[in-house]
Amino acid sequence: MIITKELTYNSGGNSDIIDITGDVQEIVSVSRLNEGQALVFTPGATAAVTTIETEDGLIEDIKDMFERMIPEDMAYAHHDDNGHSHVRASLLGPSEIVPFKDGKLILGTWQNIIMVDFDTRPRRRRVVVQLIGE
């Protein structure tokens, strides 16, 4: 069986990190699927999805890492002011697949699913969660 749901978030842009683990787990729980995979995907070219420990210090470390690797104030050939946003998002990627069993996401003790908005302004972001399972 395949089930597709959509979540929406208001983000602050500028590497805003939003923990979406609880919302994804809720979709799995309500689906009544026992076992399978949850594809978590954000449409758009300046946002990404990954997993991390959502500890404040680590969140700041990740934001600092992206600024060091792909600085905002560098010259980009992209015609808008968000060239760095596109490059950062492409490096991290738009999706993750998380397995689930007994109706629960299989994540590490401190592991959470996050959506990162790299764009230069606040936005309303969509996250598509597609479950495949039985």
Biotite code that builds the C-alpha atoms (Angstrom):
import biotite.structure as struc

atoms = struc.array([
    struc.Atom([0.000, 0.000, 0.000], chain_id="A", res_id=1, res_name="MET", atom_name="CA", element="C"),
    struc.Atom([1.148, 3.548, -0.737], chain_id="A", res_id=2, res_name="ILE", atom_name="CA", element="C"),
    struc.Atom([-0.073, 6.557, 1.268], chain_id="A", res_id=3, res_name="ILE", atom_name="CA", element="C"),
    struc.Atom([0.939, 10.144, 0.465], chain_id="A", res_id=4, res_name="THR", atom_name="CA", element="C"),
    struc.Atom([0.410, 13.063, 2.862], chain_id="A", res_id=5, res_name="LYS", atom_name="CA", element="C"),
    struc.Atom([1.619, 16.658, 2.888], chain_id="A", res_id=6, res_name="GLU", atom_name="CA", element="C"),
    struc.Atom([2.854, 18.795, 5.775], chain_id="A", res_id=7, res_name="LEU", atom_name="CA", element="C"),
    struc.Atom([3.352, 22.576, 5.719], chain_id="A", res_id=8, res_name="THR", atom_name="CA", element="C"),
    struc.Atom([5.672, 24.727, 7.810], chain_id="A", res_id=9, res_name="TYR", atom_name="CA", element="C"),
    struc.Atom([6.350, 28.435, 8.133], chain_id="A", res_id=10, res_name="ASN", atom_name="CA", element="C"),
    struc.Atom([10.108, 28.801, 8.115], chain_id="A", res_id=11, res_name="SER", atom_name="CA", element="C"),
    struc.Atom([12.354, 31.732, 8.850], chain_id="A", res_id=12, res_name="GLY", atom_name="CA", element="C"),
    struc.Atom([14.713, 31.014, 5.939], chain_id="A", res_id=13, res_name="GLY", atom_name="CA", element="C"),
    struc.Atom([18.450, 31.589, 6.381], chain_id="A", res_id=14, res_name="ASN", atom_name="CA", element="C"),
    struc.Atom([19.219, 27.962, 7.367], chain_id="A", res_id=15, res_name="SER", atom_name="CA", element="C"),
    struc.Atom([16.171, 27.631, 9.612], chain_id="A", res_id=16, res_name="ASP", atom_name="CA", element="C"),
    struc.Atom([16.056, 24.056, 10.943], chain_id="A", res_id=17, res_name="ILE", atom_name="CA", element="C"),
    struc.Atom([12.644, 22.579, 11.749], chain_id="A", res_id=18, res_name="ILE", atom_name="CA", element="C"),
    struc.Atom([12.288, 19.230, 13.545], chain_id="A", res_id=19, res_name="ASP", atom_name="CA", element="C"),
    struc.Atom([9.518, 17.344, 11.745], chain_id="A", res_id=20, res_name="ILE", atom_name="CA", element="C"),
    struc.Atom([9.968, 13.948, 13.421], chain_id="A", res_id=21, res_name="THR", atom_name="CA", element="C"),
    struc.Atom([6.727, 14.075, 15.426], chain_id="A", res_id=22, res_name="GLY", atom_name="CA", element="C"),
    struc.Atom([4.656, 15.014, 12.392], chain_id="A", res_id=23, res_name="ASP", atom_name="CA", element="C"),
    struc.Atom([6.154, 12.204, 10.289], chain_id="A", res_id=24, res_name="VAL", atom_name="CA", element="C"),
    struc.Atom([5.567, 9.719, 13.134], chain_id="A", res_id=25, res_name="GLN", atom_name="CA", element="C"),
    struc.Atom([1.955, 10.894, 13.380], chain_id="A", res_id=26, res_name="GLU", atom_name="CA", element="C"),
    struc.Atom([1.433, 10.122, 9.680], chain_id="A", res_id=27, res_name="ILE", atom_name="CA", element="C"),
    struc.Atom([2.907, 6.641, 10.191], chain_id="A", res_id=28, res_name="VAL", atom_name="CA", element="C"),
    struc.Atom([0.736, 6.041, 13.283], chain_id="A", res_id=29, res_name="SER", atom_name="CA", element="C"),
    struc.Atom([-2.506, 7.165, 11.640], chain_id="A", res_id=30, res_name="VAL", atom_name="CA", element="C"),
    struc.Atom([-1.781, 5.115, 8.507], chain_id="A", res_id=31, res_name="SER", atom_name="CA", element="C"),
    struc.Atom([-2.169, 1.858, 10.431], chain_id="A", res_id=32, res_name="ARG", atom_name="CA", element="C"),
    struc.Atom([0.666, 0.424, 8.377], chain_id="A", res_id=33, res_name="LEU", atom_name="CA", element="C"),
    struc.Atom([2.808, -1.916, 10.439], chain_id="A", res_id=34, res_name="ASN", atom_name="CA", element="C"),
    struc.Atom([6.048, -2.020, 8.493], chain_id="A", res_id=35, res_name="GLU", atom_name="CA", element="C"),
    struc.Atom([7.574, -0.174, 5.571], chain_id="A", res_id=36, res_name="GLY", atom_name="CA", element="C"),
    struc.Atom([9.417, 2.968, 4.570], chain_id="A", res_id=37, res_name="GLN", atom_name="CA", element="C"),
    struc.Atom([8.639, 6.662, 4.908], chain_id="A", res_id=38, res_name="ALA", atom_name="CA", element="C"),
    struc.Atom([9.988, 8.841, 2.125], chain_id="A", res_id=39, res_name="LEU", atom_name="CA", element="C"),
    struc.Atom([10.261, 12.430, 3.417], chain_id="A", res_id=40, res_name="VAL", atom_name="CA", element="C"),
    struc.Atom([10.708, 14.925, 0.546], chain_id="A", res_id=41, res_name="PHE", atom_name="CA", element="C"),
    struc.Atom([10.612, 18.705, 0.308], chain_id="A", res_id=42, res_name="THR", atom_name="CA", element="C"),
    struc.Atom([9.704, 20.160, -3.105], chain_id="A", res_id=43, res_name="PRO", atom_name="CA", element="C"),
    struc.Atom([11.758, 23.189, -4.085], chain_id="A", res_id=44, res_name="GLY", atom_name="CA", element="C"),
    struc.Atom([15.365, 24.030, -4.810], chain_id="A", res_id=45, res_name="ALA", atom_name="CA", element="C"),
    struc.Atom([16.383, 25.852, -1.629], chain_id="A", res_id=46, res_name="THR", atom_name="CA", element="C"),
    struc.Atom([15.303, 23.451, 1.132], chain_id="A", res_id=47, res_name="ALA", atom_name="CA", element="C"),
    struc.Atom([16.526, 20.041, 2.225], chain_id="A", res_id=48, res_name="ALA", atom_name="CA", element="C"),
    struc.Atom([15.721, 17.093, 4.494], chain_id="A", res_id=49, res_name="VAL", atom_name="CA", element="C"),
    struc.Atom([18.123, 15.074, 6.641], chain_id="A", res_id=50, res_name="THR", atom_name="CA", element="C"),
    struc.Atom([18.492, 13.574, 10.114], chain_id="A", res_id=51, res_name="THR", atom_name="CA", element="C"),
    struc.Atom([20.457, 14.980, 13.056], chain_id="A", res_id=52, res_name="ILE", atom_name="CA", element="C"),
    struc.Atom([20.368, 15.248, 16.808], chain_id="A", res_id=53, res_name="GLU", atom_name="CA", element="C"),
    struc.Atom([18.338, 18.410, 17.392], chain_id="A", res_id=54, res_name="THR", atom_name="CA", element="C"),
    struc.Atom([20.498, 19.781, 20.191], chain_id="A", res_id=55, res_name="GLU", atom_name="CA", element="C"),
    struc.Atom([20.921, 23.582, 20.199], chain_id="A", res_id=56, res_name="ASP", atom_name="CA", element="C"),
    struc.Atom([24.717, 23.508, 20.027], chain_id="A", res_id=57, res_name="GLY", atom_name="CA", element="C"),
    struc.Atom([24.726, 21.044, 17.138], chain_id="A", res_id=58, res_name="LEU", atom_name="CA", element="C"),
    struc.Atom([22.138, 23.100, 15.258], chain_id="A", res_id=59, res_name="ILE", atom_name="CA", element="C"),
    struc.Atom([24.437, 26.131, 15.531], chain_id="A", res_id=60, res_name="GLU", atom_name="CA", element="C"),
    struc.Atom([27.432, 23.989, 14.471], chain_id="A", res_id=61, res_name="ASP", atom_name="CA", element="C"),
    struc.Atom([25.585, 22.868, 11.342], chain_id="A", res_id=62, res_name="ILE", atom_name="CA", element="C"),
    struc.Atom([24.595, 26.426, 10.433], chain_id="A", res_id=63, res_name="LYS", atom_name="CA", element="C"),
    struc.Atom([28.219, 27.540, 10.974], chain_id="A", res_id=64, res_name="ASP", atom_name="CA", element="C"),
    struc.Atom([29.503, 24.649, 8.853], chain_id="A", res_id=65, res_name="MET", atom_name="CA", element="C"),
    struc.Atom([27.315, 25.656, 5.908], chain_id="A", res_id=66, res_name="PHE", atom_name="CA", element="C"),
    struc.Atom([28.447, 29.282, 6.227], chain_id="A", res_id=67, res_name="GLU", atom_name="CA", element="C"),
    struc.Atom([32.103, 28.192, 6.180], chain_id="A", res_id=68, res_name="ARG", atom_name="CA", element="C"),
    struc.Atom([31.643, 25.750, 3.282], chain_id="A", res_id=69, res_name="MET", atom_name="CA", element="C"),
    struc.Atom([29.193, 27.776, 1.177], chain_id="A", res_id=70, res_name="ILE", atom_name="CA", element="C"),
    struc.Atom([29.357, 31.411, 2.346], chain_id="A", res_id=71, res_name="PRO", atom_name="CA", element="C"),
    struc.Atom([26.400, 33.690, 1.771], chain_id="A", res_id=72, res_name="GLU", atom_name="CA", element="C"),
    struc.Atom([28.570, 36.699, 0.867], chain_id="A", res_id=73, res_name="ASP", atom_name="CA", element="C"),
    struc.Atom([30.502, 34.961, -1.917], chain_id="A", res_id=74, res_name="MET", atom_name="CA", element="C"),
    struc.Atom([29.804, 35.841, -5.581], chain_id="A", res_id=75, res_name="ALA", atom_name="CA", element="C"),
    struc.Atom([27.527, 33.292, -7.280], chain_id="A", res_id=76, res_name="TYR", atom_name="CA", element="C"),
    struc.Atom([26.630, 33.100, -10.974], chain_id="A", res_id=77, res_name="ALA", atom_name="CA", element="C"),
    struc.Atom([22.954, 32.497, -10.071], chain_id="A", res_id=78, res_name="HIS", atom_name="CA", element="C"),
    struc.Atom([20.880, 35.540, -11.067], chain_id="A", res_id=79, res_name="HIS", atom_name="CA", element="C"),
    struc.Atom([19.111, 35.987, -7.686], chain_id="A", res_id=80, res_name="ASP", atom_name="CA", element="C"),
    struc.Atom([20.494, 36.781, -4.231], chain_id="A", res_id=81, res_name="ASP", atom_name="CA", element="C"),
    struc.Atom([20.141, 33.162, -3.117], chain_id="A", res_id=82, res_name="ASN", atom_name="CA", element="C"),
    struc.Atom([22.830, 31.310, -5.064], chain_id="A", res_id=83, res_name="GLY", atom_name="CA", element="C"),
    struc.Atom([24.258, 29.986, -1.796], chain_id="A", res_id=84, res_name="HIS", atom_name="CA", element="C"),
    struc.Atom([20.785, 28.693, -0.843], chain_id="A", res_id=85, res_name="SER", atom_name="CA", element="C"),
    struc.Atom([20.599, 26.521, -3.962], chain_id="A", res_id=86, res_name="HIS", atom_name="CA", element="C"),
    struc.Atom([24.120, 25.180, -3.529], chain_id="A", res_id=87, res_name="VAL", atom_name="CA", element="C"),
    struc.Atom([23.559, 24.333, 0.161], chain_id="A", res_id=88, res_name="ARG", atom_name="CA", element="C"),
    struc.Atom([20.260, 22.577, -0.563], chain_id="A", res_id=89, res_name="ALA", atom_name="CA", element="C"),
    struc.Atom([21.757, 20.567, -3.413], chain_id="A", res_id=90, res_name="SER", atom_name="CA", element="C"),
    struc.Atom([24.589, 19.407, -1.154], chain_id="A", res_id=91, res_name="LEU", atom_name="CA", element="C"),
    struc.Atom([22.234, 18.178, 1.580], chain_id="A", res_id=92, res_name="LEU", atom_name="CA", element="C"),
    struc.Atom([19.487, 16.854, -0.709], chain_id="A", res_id=93, res_name="GLY", atom_name="CA", element="C"),
    struc.Atom([15.672, 17.075, -0.738], chain_id="A", res_id=94, res_name="PRO", atom_name="CA", element="C"),
    struc.Atom([14.773, 13.735, 0.854], chain_id="A", res_id=95, res_name="SER", atom_name="CA", element="C"),
    struc.Atom([15.401, 10.930, 3.326], chain_id="A", res_id=96, res_name="GLU", atom_name="CA", element="C"),
    struc.Atom([13.957, 7.437, 3.573], chain_id="A", res_id=97, res_name="ILE", atom_name="CA", element="C"),
    struc.Atom([13.266, 6.249, 7.110], chain_id="A", res_id=98, res_name="VAL", atom_name="CA", element="C"),
    struc.Atom([12.113, 2.675, 7.770], chain_id="A", res_id=99, res_name="PRO", atom_name="CA", element="C"),
    struc.Atom([9.347, 1.907, 10.245], chain_id="A", res_id=100, res_name="PHE", atom_name="CA", element="C"),
    struc.Atom([8.259, -1.250, 12.041], chain_id="A", res_id=101, res_name="LYS", atom_name="CA", element="C"),
    struc.Atom([5.358, -1.893, 14.417], chain_id="A", res_id=102, res_name="ASP", atom_name="CA", element="C"),
    struc.Atom([4.034, 1.542, 13.394], chain_id="A", res_id=103, res_name="GLY", atom_name="CA", element="C"),
    struc.Atom([7.129, 3.367, 14.695], chain_id="A", res_id=104, res_name="LYS", atom_name="CA", element="C"),
    struc.Atom([9.922, 5.125, 12.832], chain_id="A", res_id=105, res_name="LEU", atom_name="CA", element="C"),
    struc.Atom([13.248, 3.358, 13.249], chain_id="A", res_id=106, res_name="ILE", atom_name="CA", element="C"),
    struc.Atom([15.558, 6.156, 14.386], chain_id="A", res_id=107, res_name="LEU", atom_name="CA", element="C"),
    struc.Atom([18.566, 6.286, 16.669], chain_id="A", res_id=108, res_name="GLY", atom_name="CA", element="C"),
    struc.Atom([18.172, 7.421, 20.271], chain_id="A", res_id=109, res_name="THR", atom_name="CA", element="C"),
    struc.Atom([18.899, 11.084, 19.493], chain_id="A", res_id=110, res_name="TRP", atom_name="CA", element="C"),
    struc.Atom([18.143, 11.043, 15.762], chain_id="A", res_id=111, res_name="GLN", atom_name="CA", element="C"),
    struc.Atom([15.442, 13.356, 14.416], chain_id="A", res_id=112, res_name="ASN", atom_name="CA", element="C"),
    struc.Atom([14.168, 14.206, 10.939], chain_id="A", res_id=113, res_name="ILE", atom_name="CA", element="C"),
    struc.Atom([14.652, 17.849, 10.004], chain_id="A", res_id=114, res_name="ILE", atom_name="CA", element="C"),
    struc.Atom([13.758, 20.164, 7.152], chain_id="A", res_id=115, res_name="MET", atom_name="CA", element="C"),
    struc.Atom([16.256, 22.974, 6.522], chain_id="A", res_id=116, res_name="VAL", atom_name="CA", element="C"),
    struc.Atom([15.194, 26.119, 4.668], chain_id="A", res_id=117, res_name="ASP", atom_name="CA", element="C"),
    struc.Atom([18.271, 27.708, 3.116], chain_id="A", res_id=118, res_name="PHE", atom_name="CA", element="C"),
    struc.Atom([16.458, 30.502, 1.268], chain_id="A", res_id=119, res_name="ASP", atom_name="CA", element="C"),
    struc.Atom([17.086, 34.165, 2.107], chain_id="A", res_id=120, res_name="THR", atom_name="CA", element="C"),
    struc.Atom([13.589, 34.934, 3.386], chain_id="A", res_id=121, res_name="ARG", atom_name="CA", element="C"),
    struc.Atom([10.788, 33.342, 5.396], chain_id="A", res_id=122, res_name="PRO", atom_name="CA", element="C"),
    struc.Atom([8.679, 30.926, 3.376], chain_id="A", res_id=123, res_name="ARG", atom_name="CA", element="C"),
    struc.Atom([5.811, 28.509, 3.638], chain_id="A", res_id=124, res_name="ARG", atom_name="CA", element="C"),
    struc.Atom([7.393, 25.111, 2.981], chain_id="A", res_id=125, res_name="ARG", atom_name="CA", element="C"),
    struc.Atom([5.816, 21.826, 1.991], chain_id="A", res_id=126, res_name="ARG", atom_name="CA", element="C"),
    struc.Atom([7.067, 18.409, 3.012], chain_id="A", res_id=127, res_name="VAL", atom_name="CA", element="C"),
    struc.Atom([5.637, 15.336, 1.279], chain_id="A", res_id=128, res_name="VAL", atom_name="CA", element="C"),
    struc.Atom([5.611, 12.104, 3.270], chain_id="A", res_id=129, res_name="VAL", atom_name="CA", element="C"),
    struc.Atom([5.005, 8.983, 1.214], chain_id="A", res_id=130, res_name="GLN", atom_name="CA", element="C"),
    struc.Atom([4.589, 5.692, 3.047], chain_id="A", res_id=131, res_name="LEU", atom_name="CA", element="C"),
    struc.Atom([5.143, 2.360, 1.367], chain_id="A", res_id=132, res_name="ILE", atom_name="CA", element="C"),
    struc.Atom([4.306, -0.629, 3.492], chain_id="A", res_id=133, res_name="GLY", atom_name="CA", element="C"),
    struc.Atom([1.844, -3.149, 4.795], chain_id="A", res_id=134, res_name="GLU", atom_name="CA", element="C"),
])
